[in-house]
Amino acid sequence: MSAAVTRPIPGSHKIHVTGSRPELRVPMREVTLADTPSLFGAEQNPGFVLYDTSGLYT
């Protein structure tokens, strides 16, 4: 497999959330957003979590 497919995704990291049963761990990706420039400084944007279907590769 090429390095482009297996390298980390910039601006995010993989997390695992416990499912409906303790032995289930659901892969998710926590994405960090850049600040929004504004007249009086930067405004922070909250990150968000996505379901991650990339499997073991990232």
N, C-alpha and C positions, 0 to 999 in steps of 0.2 A: 504494500500500500504506500502511496506517496506521502511525503511529509505534509503536504497541503491538507490532506484529509485528517491526519492524526495530531496536528499541533493544536494547542489551546486556542480558544476563541477570544480575541482581544475585548476588553471591557466587560468580561463576565467570568464567573467561575461556577463550577458544578457543585450542587448540594444534593442531599438526599433527605426527603421528607418521609416520616413514618406514615404508613398507610393505615387502613382500617384495622389491621392486625399488626402487632409489634414486629413480626418477622418480615413484613412487607416494607420495602424502602423504595420510594418512587423518585426517579432521577429528575431533578429540576435544574434550571440554570438561573442564577441571580445576575441580572444585567444592571450595570452601573451607567447612569446617564450623565452627560456633561452639564455643567452649570449654564444657565441662560444669562447672557450679558444683559445688563440693564443700566439705566442712567445713574443709579446710585450704588453700583457694584453688581456682583453676580448673584443671581437667584438660584438656590439649589433645587435640583429636581430629584425626587425620590426614585430609587431603583425599583425594579419589579422582578417578579419570578415567572419563568416560563416552564412548561413541560419540556423536557429534553429527550429527544428521540435519537440522539447520536450514538447511544450504546456505550461500549467500552472505549471508544476511540478518542474522546476528548475529556 
